[in-house]
Amino acid sequence: MTIKLYGHPFAAFAWKALIAAYERDVAFEFCMVDPDHAENSARIAELSPTGQFPALTDGARVVTQSNSVIEYLDRLGHSPKMISDDPDVALTSRMLAYVFDSYVAEPMQQIVAEALRPKDQQDPRRVTEAKETLDKSYAWLSSRIGTGWANGDSFSIADCAAAPALFYSDWVHPIPAGALKAYRTRLLEHPSVARVVDEARPYRRFFPLGAPDRD
Ligand SMILES: N[C@@H](CCC(=O)N[C@@H](CS)C(=O)NCC(=O)O)C(=O)O
C-alpha cells in the first residue's frame, strides 16, 4: 500500500511529517497541495477538518494533525522512534512538541498571516502580541534546552516540531544568541532537517516578509 503525504514543501507543519518520514526511512508519495494540483487540494479538503496539512493516507486509513501523522509513522519505519516507548520520555517529548507548535509555530504563523492581509486590514497589535509570545517562549525554551536534542540524546517528535518552528520564527522575530539559537543551528545541520530546508528553497520567494539569505 502506498503511503501518501499531503502538504507543501514550504509549509512548517508539513515539514514535521516530512522530517519524521525521513528519520524513520518510510517511503511515501508526496502529494503537493497547491493551485497546480487541484485533485490534491480537493482531497486535503476531505482529509483535514479545515483543509490544512499535513495529512497522511495509508489505504483506507486517514491521519491528519502533524503530531498524529508522526505517531503513525512510528508504526511504519525501522530506525529509532520519534516517540519513545518509555512513557516518561514520551510524555516530555510530546509536551515539548506542543510547546513548539502552540507557542513558537503558531505566533510565527500569525505574523506571516498578518503580512499576507491587505494593508487596510492589518493590525500591528496582532504582530506585537505574537512577538511577545515568542519572547516568552524563547526565554522558557532557552532555559531548558541543553546541548543535545530537545529531550535528551534521541531525536524525537519534539525536534520534528522545533525544526520548522524555530527555522521560520527566527526569520520573523530573531532568536537571541544562546542555547536556543545554538539548538536551531544544530537542527539545521541534521540530515533530515537539512533535506526539508533544501526542498523548500525554491519557494522562499513567496515568503511575504522576505526570506533572509542565511540558512
Ligand atoms: N494543527 C495543525 C496545523 C496545520 C497547519 O497550520 N498547516 C498549515 C501549513 S504549515 C496549512 O495547511 N496552511 C494552509 C492553509 O491554512 O490553507 C497540525 O499540527 O497539523
The ligand as a Gaussian input file, in Angstrom:
#p B3LYP/6-31G(d) Opt

LIG

0 1
 N       -2.564000      21.805000      13.949000
 C       -2.204000      21.519000      12.569000
 C       -1.690000      22.809000      11.915000
 C       -1.564000      22.661000      10.433000
 C       -1.234000      23.953000       9.705000
 O       -1.221000      25.064000      10.258000
 N       -0.986000      23.798000       8.400000
 C       -0.692000      24.921000       7.532000
 C        0.663000      24.705000       6.860000
 S        2.000000      24.985000       7.918000
 C       -1.656000      24.987000       6.368000
 O       -2.227000      23.987000       5.999000
 N       -1.788000      26.158000       5.752000
 C       -2.577000      26.302000       4.563000
 C       -3.965000      26.770000       4.851000
 O       -4.272000      27.121000       6.000000
 O       -4.734000      26.806000       3.909000
 C       -1.163000      20.397000      12.534000
 O       -0.461000      20.175000      13.527000
 O       -1.083000      19.678000      11.521000

